[in-house]
Amino acid sequence: MNFRISILALFISFGLSAQITSPEIDVLVEKTMKTFDVPGIAVAIVKDGKVIHSKGYGVKSILTKQKVDENTLFGIASNSKAFTAAALAILADEGKLNWDDKVKKHIPEFKMYNEYVTDEFTIRDLLTHRSGLGLGAGDLMIWPDGHDFTPKDIINNIQYLKPVSAFRTKYDYDNLLYVIAGEVIERVSGKSWAEFVETRIMKPLEMNNSVGTWSRLKDTTNSIVPHVPIDGKLKVVTRYKSRIMDAAGGIYSSVNDLSKWMMVQMNKGKYGDNQQLFSAKQHAEMWTPQTLQPNRSVAPYNTLFRAYGLGWQLQDIKGKLQVSHTGGLEGIVTQTIMIPELQLGIVVLTNQQSGAAFNAISNTIKDSYLGVQNEDWVAKYSKQMQASVSEADKVTGEVWTAVTKNKLDKKLKIDNTKLIGTYADNWLGEITISEKKGKLLFTSKRSPKLSGEIFFYKDNTYAVKWFNRYFDADAFMFITFDTLGNATNIKMKPISPLTDFSYDFQDLDFNRIK
């Protein structure tokens, strides 16, 4: 153990103030990058209105080896949601909308799964993950990149998604309703979401390097590329560039710029010479619990409540409010944390998709300010991650072993012609199942990257292996056959328990049309 960290642990064990220093953070981040195979990380700490640490580590790309610095731009993904909430707060301050305006007031064609929910759905509901829809419902309209869906498609198609709980009774994280919130901002302000955020939030705060979406970035030289481990080896993958997800996760920013964002948040909307980005009233609204979440009170933070506000996760840790959010794109995960009572802000940005990495760093930093007994979060998360990956590999391994056995079983006769055809889902659209050169293929018309090879698994269940291996989202296909043995309906679900929730195959319901 590094000597300085040993001293830190000693002070904490006796309950004395021993806040982590920049050299100790350097050691922590290097250890984290090595443990979780993360090429580049940037970390900033804001304390009492000042930036006391802001630094980049590692490289932007394993191909170019260019160094990360404090101004390097990362896709912050769902940390963008708080900017959407702030944009609506600004419009509320100006009297142009209210949190409890019905969505239909601003988007007349808006329609949910039943008439009551449609009529009662408010702007507040767009931001609070309590719609009744399931986790990540409909995300296959925004994920993976390369599709042709637009925000107008989201507004039209969300009515076809089926609820899994009663309206406003349960927390289930969503992205699509934030896309619709972005449309509200555009219709009320006359500016695109990205333009509004850049001009009304980033410019006043002098977040000079940040943009609302990748395509608006004029100089891309100081930006990371995403990395994903594929078959045990880290690889650069294609950057997500679609504009559809801007209001849910489009922003590119740096730790230097996000430090300014955290300071205005902890200062209740004030910045500069007593200028106000949004009012204290709206600030309080955004940090007020809106939707309760399941809670487990465990050491060392002994959390008593967890909730979602407007664009922010809210919970207590060691008796103090924590305001935070995370964000994830393929090959990029990020985190922002604030403990306002301590005037403490932490931001961790990474160019690999291991959430364990940012949690290990942020937990270690905040522990030093909370006086929490020192814990090796890197080792703890590494052990947890290895266990969960091992379990997931066991599940997927059994499936593909069975598939291989079926392929080698010469007595097993599968008539693939019974599956060949065109099928349609109400919101994802058409897929085709075809046979080429002896291979059974799955192809999505509107999201072409969703293409792969189909294999017989057992009974009426098949498995599709996507050609794009960095999806890490192979899926079961459950086939319904008619009395003549022809496939008439296809339902799906992910094979691995670690599949990202945005691959919401379970929400699909394909019926044969050809």
N, C-alpha and C positions, 0 to 999 in steps of 0.2 A: 504493500500500500504506500502511496506517495506520502512523504512526511507531513506535508501541509494538510492533507486530508486526514491523516491520523490525529493531528492536533485539533482539527475541526470536530472529529468524532468525540474526542476527549472533552472538549468544551460543551458539546451538546449533551453528552451523557451526564454532566453535572448541572445541566439546566442553565448554563451561562450563554450570553450572546456571542455567537461565533458565526457571523454571516459569511457565506462562501465568497472567496476572492477570485479575481480574474485568472490568476495562475491555476487555481484549483478547477475552475470551469474549463480551462484549456485541457487539463488532464482528463477530466470527466468526459468531454466531448470526443477526444481522441480515443478513449476506451470504448465509448459508445459506437463510434464509427467502425472500429475494428470488430466489435462483438456482433453487430447487426449488419455488417457489410454495407454501410452507407457511404457513398463517395463524398458527399458534401453536405455541410450543415452550417446554418447561421443562427446565432443566439444573441438576444438583446435582453437587458434588464433595465427597467425604469424604477427608480426609487425616489420618493419625495419630489416628484416633478422634474427629475434630472435623469439623463441616460448615464448609467454607471458602468455599463458593459455593452459593447456592440461590436461583434466580430464574426468573420467568416472562417470556416475550417474546411480543409479538404479541397476537392476539385468540383468544378461545374459539370464536367463530363469526363468519363473514364477514357474517352477517345482523344480529347484535346489536352487534358491535364491542366487546363487553366484554373487558377485558384479562385475560390469563393471569397468574397469580401463582404463588408457590412452593407454595401449597396447592390449586391447581386440580387437579381429578381427571381423569385420563385412564384409558381402558381399557388395562391393561398387557398384555393378551392372553397370549401364551405365557410371559411372565415369571412368570405364575402357576404354572407347572409346578414351580418351585423351592419354592413354598409347599406344594405337594402332597407333594414329597419330604420337606420338613421336618415336615409333619404325620405322615407315616409314621414318620419318625425318632423323633418324640416317643412314638408308640405302641410303637415298638421299645424305647425306653428304659424304658417302663413294663412291658415283658414281654408285651404284648398281641398282638404279632406279630413275625415275623422277616422280614428281607429275602428269605430263600430259602424262605419258606413257599410251598407251591403255592397258586395262585390258587383252585383248587377247594376248598381247605380253608375259605375264607371266602365263596366264591361257587360253590356246588356245581353250578349249572347252566351255568357257564362252559364254552365249547367253541370251539376253534380249528379250523383247516382239516384237521387229522388227529388221530388218537387220541394219538399219541406227544407231539406238541406240546401238546395239551390237558393231558395228564397231567403234563408236565414244566414247564409254564409257571409262573414264580414272580412274586412281587411285584416283585422286582428287574427281571424281564423287562418288566413293565408300563411301566417308566420309562426304558428304555435303547434303544429304537428298533432292536431286533434281532430282531423277531418273524418275519421272512421275508416279511411283507407289504410292498407297494411304498409309495413316497412318498405320504403323504396318503391311503392306501387307506381308502375308506368315508367320507371327509369330507363327501360329499354328504348324509349323514344328519344332519350338524350345520351344514351351510352350503349355501346362504344361509339367513338367518333366515326364519321364517314357516312352517317345517315342523311336523309333529306327532310327530316321533320323541322317544323318551324314553331315559334310560340303560338301562332294561330292554330296549328294542329293540336298543341297541348290543350288549348282552351276548348277546342271542339271534342277531343277524344277523351278527356278526363271523365266525362259522363259515363263511359263504358267500363271504367274500373269499379270493381265491386267492393263494398265495405267489408271489413273484418270485425268491426266493433261499432257501437252506436256513436253517433255524432257527439263530439266533445266529451267523451267518456274515457278515452285511452290515448296515451302517447305512442305514436308511431312516426318515426322520422320520415320526412318526405322532401323531395326537391322540386317536384312539378309545381307546387303551389307558390313557391318562391319565384319560379319563372313567370307565373301569372301576376304575382306582386310587382315584378319588373314591368309588366305590361300596364298595370295601374299607374305606375310612376310615369311611363311614357305618355299615356293618354292625358293625365292630369297636367303634366309639366310641358308637354310638347317636345321634350328631348328624349333621346334614347336613354336607357338605364345607364349605360357606360358613360355617355356624355354628361348626364346629370351628376353622377358620382364624382367624375373627374373635376367638373367645374364648381360644384357646390360643396364638396367635401375635401377632395385631395388638394385642389389649388389653394384654398384658404389655409389649410394645415401645412402647406409647403411640402407635401408628399410628392416631390418633383420628379421622381423616377417611376412612380406607380401609374398603372393604367387600369381601366375597367375590364379590358379583355385583350388577349394576346395580339389580335390583328391591329390594335390601335398603338402598338409599341413601335416607335420610329427607329429606335436603336436597340437591337437585340444582342449586342456583343457581350453585355454583362448579365447574362441570364443562364440559368441552369438548364440541363436537359433531364428528362425523367429516366430512371433506371428501375428495372425489375429483375429479380432473380428468376432465371428460367433453367430448370433442370440443374440447379445448384450453381449456376454461373451467372454473374451479374451482366446484364445487357442493356444498352440504350434502346428505348422504345419510342414510338411515334408520339409526339406531343398532341394533347387534346386541344383543338383549335376552334371547335364549333361555337358560334355566338349564342346558340339557344340557351346555354346554361349560365349566361353572364350574371344574372341576378341571384342565382343559386351558388355560383362558384367560379366566376370568371376572372377575378382580379389577379394581376401580377404585381407583387410588391417586395420590398426589402425589409430587413430588420430595422434599418435606420428610419425608414418611412413609417413602419408600423409602431415604432416607439412613440411617434407623434400622435398616432391614432389612439394608443392606450392612454397617453397623457390627457387628451381632450375627454376621453371617456371617464377617467378618474377625477377630472375636474368639472364634471357635470355639464359638459358642453362648452365650457369656456376655453379660449385660446388667445394667444397674443396679448394685446393690451386690453384685457377685459372684453374681448369680442366673444360673441356667442354663436356657436355652430348650430346648436339646437338648445331649446330651453331646459332648465332644470326640471320642469314639469314633465317634458317628454323623456328626459333622461331617466327619471324615476319610473315612468311607464315601461320603458324598455328593460329595466332591471327589476321589474315586479314579476313574481311567479305567475304564469298564466296556465300552464299545464303541468300537473304533478307527474312525476316519474317514479317507478319502483325504486326502493332504496334498501341498501344493506349497510348497516352501521358497523364498520370493521376498523380495526387499528390500521395505520396510526392516526387517521383523520377523524374517525368517529362521527361520520356524517349523519345528521338527523333528518335532512330533507334534500331532495333533488327535484328540480323543476326546470321547465323551459320558459324563458321570458319572451322578449321580442328580438330574435336574432342571437340570443345568448343562452348558454347553459348556466344554471344557478344552483349552488349547493353550499352548505356550510362545511368548513374543515377546521377542526380544533376551535370551534366556536366563532369562526370568522367567515364572512361571506366570500365565496369564490365565484367570480364571473369568468366564464371561459368559453372556448369553442375549439373544435378541431376541423380539419379539412383534408380531403383526400381525392386525388386524381391518380390515374395510372402512373406509377413511378414517382409520385410526389405526395408527401403528407406533412401537415403543418399544425401548429397549435399556438393559441394565445390564451394567456391566463392573467387575471387581475385579482388582487386581494386588496380592495379599496381601503379597508381599515388600516392596513400597513402601507398604503400608497405604493404598492408593489405591483409591477407588471413584468411578465415574462413572455417572450416570443421565441419559438423554436421552429425553424424552417428546414426541411430536408428534401433531398432529391432521390429518395428511395421510398418504398411504400411500407416501411416498418413503423407502425405506430408505437411499438415498444421503445424505439429509439428516442422519440421526442418525449414520451412519458418518463423515461429514465432520467433525462436531463432536467425537465421541469420539476419533477418531484424532488430531486436532489437539491435543486436551488431553493424551492419554496420551503423544504424542510429546515434549511439553515436559518430562515427568517421566522419560522414558526416555533423553533426550539424543539423540533421533533427528534427523537432518538435516531441517530444515524443508521440508515439502512442502505445496503448495496442494491439499489434499484436496477442497475445494469444486470447484475447476476440474477436477481429475482425475475425480471421480465424475460431474460434469456432462457431460464429454466421453464417458465410458463409457455413461452413461444415454442420451444422444442417439443414440449409435451403435446400442445395442441396441433402442431404440424405433424407429429408422429401419428396421432390419432386420425387426423384427416387423411394422411397418406395410407393408413391401414384401410380406411373406408374405400377410397378410390382405387387402391391396389387390388382389393378383392373384386371390384367390378371389372377392371380391365383384365384381370387374370381369367375371370369367367368368360369374358368376350374372346380372349385368345383361345381358350379351350373350345369354345363353340366353333371358331374358325377352323380348328384342326380336326373337329369331329365330322368325319366323312358320312356318318349315318344321319346327321342332322340336316334336314332339308328345309330351307327357309325360302318362301316365295316372295321376293322383294317387289315383284310387279304389283302386288296387292297394296303397296304403300305409295307407289309412284302417282303423283298428281299435284294439283295446286290446292292449297288450303288458305283460309283467311281468318284472321283475328280482328275483332272490332276496332282495336286501337293500334296494333302493330302493323296490320295490313297483311299482305300476301306473302306466303313462303311457297317454295316448290321443293318437292322431293323427286329427284331424278336419279337415273343410273347411267354412269359413264365409265367405260373401261372396267366394268365389273365392280365399281364402287357405288354405293348408295350415298347420295349427297343431299345435304340440307342447305338451302339458300334463301335468305330474306331479301325481298324485293326492295324495301325501303331502307334497310340497314345491311348493305352488302358484306360488311365484315363479319356478320353473323352467318358464316358459312363453314361447313365442316362435313366430316364423313360420319355416316350412321352405321352402327353395328348392333346386331341382335344380342340381347343380354339374357332375358328369360321370359317365358310366358308371353304377355303382350307388351313387354317392356324392352325398349331399345336405348342405346346410349349414343349421344352425338359428341364427337371429339372435334373441337373447333380447330381450323387450320391455324388461326392466330393463337399460338401457345401462351402468349403472355396474358391472355384473358384469365387463365387459371379458373375456368368456369364451365367445364364440361357438364352436360346435362342429361338427365333421363328424359325419354319420350314415352308416354303411356298411350298406347293406341287402342281405340275402340273400333271393332270390326262389325260389319253388318252380317246378315245371315249367309251371304255369298262369300264372305271372307275378305271383302274389300274394306280398307281403312276409311272411316268416316269422320273421325275426330282425333285430335292430338292434344294432350296436355303435357306439361313439362315441369321439372323442378331440378335445381342444382344437385349434382352428385356429392360434391365435397361440402362438409359443414362450414368450411372457411371461405366459401364463395362470397365475393363482395355482394352486399344486398342489392346493389343497383342492377345486377343481373337477375331481375325478378321474373324468372321463367314461370314461377308458380302462378302468376297472374294471367298467363296466356291461355286461350281457349280457341284452338284452330278447328274449323269445320271445312270439310272438302267442298270446293266449288267447281273443280274440274277433274 
